[in-house]
């Protein structure tokens, strides 16, 4: 899921959830909900901000999600 991929990318960059939230301008609680997949429809606006900090395109993040769902 998108949340799992965000967590994976965040950890690869050695960022805490607080650091990513601050750099992306997103509430830590909101980011935490996304990472735990408790927020099933996160805002594209916020995902774009998170992706910018993680240095990954939104398209790559979404394609990752589609590939997981298709079993690729």
Residue frames relative to the residue before (quaternion, step in Angstrom):
aa qw qx qy qz dx dy dz
X 1.0000 0.0000 0.0000 0.0000 0.00 0.00 0.00
X 0.6890 -0.4955 0.3312 0.4124 3.54 -1.22 0.44
X 0.6432 0.5449 -0.3236 0.4297 3.57 0.94 -0.86
X 0.6528 0.5124 -0.3090 0.4646 3.56 0.98 -0.85
X 0.6567 0.5031 -0.3108 0.4680 3.58 0.99 -0.81
X 0.6242 0.5255 -0.3396 0.4680 3.58 0.99 -0.77
X 0.6527 0.5069 -0.3164 0.4657 3.59 0.91 -0.88
X 0.6464 0.5266 -0.3146 0.4537 3.57 0.93 -0.90
X 0.6815 0.4795 -0.2847 0.4740 3.59 0.88 -0.93
X 0.6293 0.5366 -0.3253 0.4584 3.58 1.02 -0.81
X 0.6836 0.4835 -0.2858 0.4661 3.56 0.90 -0.92
X 0.6212 0.5384 -0.3422 0.4551 3.62 1.06 -0.68
X 0.7044 0.4216 -0.2500 0.5134 3.56 1.16 -0.62
X 0.4115 -0.7439 0.4343 0.2978 3.57 1.35 0.16
X 0.4065 0.6847 -0.4926 0.3511 3.54 0.96 0.93
X 0.3845 -0.6674 0.5743 0.2773 3.54 -1.07 0.68
X 0.6470 -0.5021 0.3841 0.4264 3.54 -1.23 0.29
X 0.6228 0.5435 -0.3312 0.4549 3.59 1.09 -0.70
X 0.6589 0.5104 -0.3077 0.4590 3.58 0.96 -0.87
X 0.6632 0.4924 -0.3120 0.4693 3.57 0.90 -0.89
X 0.6453 0.5258 -0.3217 0.4512 3.57 0.90 -0.90
X 0.6748 0.4950 -0.2964 0.4602 3.59 0.88 -0.92
X 0.6896 0.4841 -0.2849 0.4571 3.60 0.84 -0.96
X 0.7196 0.4341 -0.2448 0.4835 3.58 1.06 -0.73
X 0.4030 -0.7226 0.4708 0.3064 3.58 1.24 -0.30
X 0.5010 0.6140 -0.4198 0.4425 3.53 1.13 0.81
X 0.5369 -0.6167 0.4573 0.3497 3.59 -1.02 0.70
X 0.5478 -0.6273 0.4472 0.3263 3.57 -0.97 0.89
X 0.6511 0.5242 -0.3199 0.4460 3.59 0.95 -0.83
X 0.6366 0.5212 -0.3191 0.4703 3.58 1.05 -0.79
X 0.6591 0.5042 -0.2968 0.4725 3.57 0.93 -0.93
X 0.6373 0.5298 -0.3235 0.4567 3.56 0.99 -0.81
X 0.6426 0.5156 -0.3197 0.4680 3.59 0.98 -0.81
X 0.6404 0.5170 -0.3229 0.4672 3.58 0.99 -0.83
X 0.6863 0.4990 -0.2914 0.4417 3.58 0.81 -1.00
X 0.7122 0.4238 -0.2516 0.4999 3.59 1.06 -0.69
X 0.4322 -0.7315 0.4230 0.3148 3.56 1.35 0.17
X 0.4089 0.6954 -0.4795 0.3455 3.55 1.11 0.75
X 0.6880 0.3609 -0.2512 0.5774 3.55 1.31 -0.04
X 0.2173 -0.8630 0.4464 0.0936 3.53 0.05 1.32
X 0.7899 0.2300 -0.1265 0.5543 3.61 1.16 -0.37
X 0.0263 -0.8402 0.5417 0.0048 3.61 0.50 1.15
X 0.6046 -0.5865 0.4217 0.3357 3.52 -1.19 0.68
X 0.4958 -0.6447 0.4977 0.3014 3.58 -0.97 0.90
X 0.5947 0.5794 -0.3545 0.4300 3.58 1.06 -0.77
X 0.7211 0.4246 -0.2501 0.4870 3.59 0.83 -0.96
X 0.6114 0.5385 -0.3560 0.4577 3.59 1.03 -0.66
X 0.6223 0.5391 -0.3328 0.4598 3.57 1.04 -0.77
X 0.6566 0.5066 -0.3049 0.4682 3.59 0.96 -0.86
X 0.6504 0.5086 -0.3069 0.4734 3.57 1.00 -0.86
X 0.6534 0.5241 -0.3069 0.4519 3.58 0.94 -0.90
X 0.6176 0.5528 -0.3448 0.4406 3.58 1.01 -0.77
X 0.6729 0.4777 -0.2932 0.4827 3.58 0.92 -0.87
X 0.7114 0.4484 -0.2524 0.4787 3.59 0.99 -0.80
X 0.3643 -0.7654 0.4551 0.2727 3.57 1.35 -0.08
X 0.5411 0.5326 -0.4369 0.4823 3.53 0.88 1.08
X 0.4674 -0.6747 0.4828 0.3053 3.57 -1.03 0.67
X 0.5960 -0.5522 0.4449 0.3767 3.52 -1.21 0.53
X 0.6068 0.5655 -0.3382 0.4446 3.55 1.07 -0.77
X 0.6589 0.5002 -0.3094 0.4689 3.60 0.93 -0.87
X 0.6456 0.5166 -0.3187 0.4634 3.57 0.99 -0.81
X 0.6800 0.4766 -0.2858 0.4783 3.57 0.92 -0.88
X 0.6447 0.5132 -0.3242 0.4647 3.60 0.97 -0.79
X 0.5916 0.5521 -0.3617 0.4629 3.56 1.08 -0.69
X 0.6585 0.5123 -0.2988 0.4634 3.56 0.94 -0.93
X 0.6642 0.5026 -0.3043 0.4623 3.59 0.92 -0.90
X 0.6485 0.5206 -0.3203 0.4536 3.59 0.97 -0.82
X 0.6278 0.5225 -0.3350 0.4697 3.58 1.02 -0.76
X 0.6900 0.4896 -0.2842 0.4511 3.57 0.88 -0.94
X 0.7005 0.4481 -0.2624 0.4895 3.59 1.15 -0.58
X 0.5114 -0.6755 0.3979 0.3518 3.55 1.30 -0.06
X 0.4567 0.6838 -0.4470 0.3521 3.60 1.21 0.43
